[in-house]
Amino acid sequence: MILRLLLVGIVFFVIELYAFQAIRTVIKLRWLLTSYQIISLLLFVFILYSFTQFDRSVGQTKQTMITMGLLLLVYVPKIVLTIVLLGEDIFRVGAGAVNYFIDNNSDSGIIPSRRKFVSQIGLGLAAIPFLSLIYGITVGRYNYKVIKQAIYFPDLPDEFDGFTITQISDVHSGSFDNPEKINYAIDLVNEQNSDLILFTGDIVNTHAKEMHPWLATFNRIKPHEFGKYSVLGNHDYGEYVTWSTQIDKDENFDAIKNLYGQIGFKLLLNEHTFIQKGAAKIALVGVENWGHNFKQAGDLDKASKGLVKEDFKILMSHDPSHWDHVVQHDQKHFQLTLSGHTHGMQFGIEIPGYFKWSLAQYVYKQWAGLYSNLGRYVYVNRGFGFHAYPGRVGIMPEITVIQLKKGEKTA
């Protein structure tokens, strides 16, 4: 433990040292440099103190979210500076060695001095994540986007050609602090006028009480002709806090399951139902959370008992790793899976139709949007809310509208 703390301390010291060197190239007034050092020290102490006050019996609070936001806002730009200047130092040492040993010139063998323009480039690059993180906290986290996606199936019953589904996921109601923005998002949901609405889990961060101030707001989601259905997400199980007793944990879990009903959604717990339209029907299958690295309460066999390969099936499974490791290989052929969970890590770059990147892609093969394999599709919703970092940069909160289409997609 002591060795780990020492290592962390050394890393932060190096980051602060390099950041100060860059700042010193553009700020010459001593009192400004002293002010920078004092502010940096105070921020470090505040962040360190806030993390030591984390109460695992309570879990995430507004204070922990502020701390995480501040940590990223302060240190991500400084890490960028460190990388730039460290790269220059490697070059300087290399250039000095070449001059000394190859040119055999002892005068030029001294390590070259740091170049001011490199520090300025580093500061310019550091400004990008700094401003982006500020935007993510002040604007991005409530910058809702409606994303429409048509998916083609040759075995879709004719009656369901053009059928629309609105999907929301990862509400994380304990993080909300702006009723006006949430009401706006609910209006967007209602404006889609879809045939069916599905909610793929994580109604809270941990505690059922987090949702209580928002029940009336989410009850504004209007009835949909073919129903409102939901499944559980990993956060709905209360796994990330320490409970005083198992009874308390169980009672909270029961209360969370009841929340879905309180906002008008039918919770599917390893079971399925049928959506009937005219003489045709499709199976809607809902599993509990199944994650490759998270809780595995989902039972696909139980949820789909009695269904056969020829049935057209829509599966709700919160974690897309379930599709990657299990669902896409299942012999029952689940045509469409709807997931969430990743949030796209709430940080990335998206240019629709051209480019998509996030750290999430190094953890999940399917992390945002539509993916397919052998006629099986999974759509990963980017999430309605936010968690841990109180913002979104590049990966915006999403309301998905999926249209089922009969046939093969044409170019």
PyMOL commands that set and color helices and strands:
alter all, ss='L'
color gray80, all
select helices_A, chain A and resi 2-26+30-52+62-102+116-138+140-142+158-160+173-175+179-191+208-218+234-237+246-262+300-303+320-325+327-329+343-346+359-362
alter helices_A, ss='H'
color red, helices_A
select strands_A, chain A and resi 145-153+164-168+196-199+228-230+266-267+271-277+280-286+313-316+336-339+348-351+355-358+369-373+376-380+398-406
alter strands_A, ss='S'
color yellow, strands_A
deselect
rebuild
show_as cartoon
